[in-house]
Amino acid sequence: MLAETDRRIAREFQRRLATVVPVLDMRVFGSRARGDAAPDSDLDVFIEVAESTPELRQRISEIAWEVGFEMDRVISVVVATRDQLEHGAMGASPLVLHVEREGVRP
């Protein structure tokens, strides 16, 4: 169960991302999504975007760092494109299957 504080952090991250890139899907996964996180656990976030570039990935990382710094949480981000999920190895990744199974939308 995602704690309200983590949900608030994820929503702020999502809000800031929307100023940079259309986000097709975003899910929190891992210990914070399950509700069994330790106080120092990071906030794992999966983001699906239509297209990606190295510059966009860098900007997403910067936004994650900014929000995390402001809200006292390390945000770890996995970014995938729709094409990678539908036609690439990423679509068969155990990580993506895990996100689909336990991921929580903020």
N, C-alpha and C positions, 0 to 999 in steps of 0.2 A: 504494500500500500504506500503510495507516494505521499510523503508528508507535505503539509500545506506550504511550509517554507520552501521545499524543493520545487513544488509546483509554481510558486511565485517566481523563483529564480529562473525556471525553465520558460515561463511566459515572458519574462523580461528579455531573456536571450532571444526568444522567438520574435518578439516585437522589434528588437534592434536588427535582427537578421532580415526582417521584411523590408527594411530601408535599403538593403544591399542586393538581395536576391529573392525571387519567389521561391518559397519553400513548399514543396509538394507534400512532404510528410515529415513529421518530427516526433520522435519518441524518446522518452527517458527509459533506460534499461539498467540492469545490474542491481546492485544491492539497494540503491535508493528507490528504485521502482518496486522492489520486493518488500521494502520496509525493514530490512535487516542490516542497514548501513551502520558502520561505526562513525563516531563524530568526525573523524578525519577522512572518511570515504569521499571519493570524487563523485561528481554527477555525470554519468555516462549518457551522452545524447547522440542519437542517430538522426541524420538529416538527409532527406532525399531532395535533390534539385534536378532541374531539367538538363542543365549543362554545367560544366565546371572547368575552371582554368586554374593553373597554379596561383595566380593572383587572387582569384576568388577564394580558394582554400586558405590562403594566407590571411585574407580579410576576415573570414569566418573564425579562424584561430584567434585573431586579434580581438574580435568581439567577444569570444568566449572568455578570453583572459580578462578583458575589461569588466564584463559582468561578474565574473567570478571574483575578481579583486574587490569590487564594490560590495559584493554580497557575501564575502568570506566563504567561497566555495570554489574548489578546482573543478572546472568543467572540461571533460574529455569528449572530443567530438569525432565521430565517424561520418564522413560525407560520401554519398554515393549518388550517381546519376541514374535516371530511369533506365537508360541504355545499359549501364553496367549491371543493374539488377535483372533486366529482362534477357540480356544476351551475353553477359560476361560471367566470369567466374564468381564475381561478387554475389550474384543471385543464388548460388549454391553454397555460399559460405556458411559454416556453422554459426558464425556471429550473426548474420542476417536472420537465420532461422530462429536464433535465440531472441533477437529483437522482435520479430514477428510474434513469438510466443508470449513474451513477458513485457514487451514495451508498453509504456503508458503515454498517451498523448496528454500534453499539459493543458 
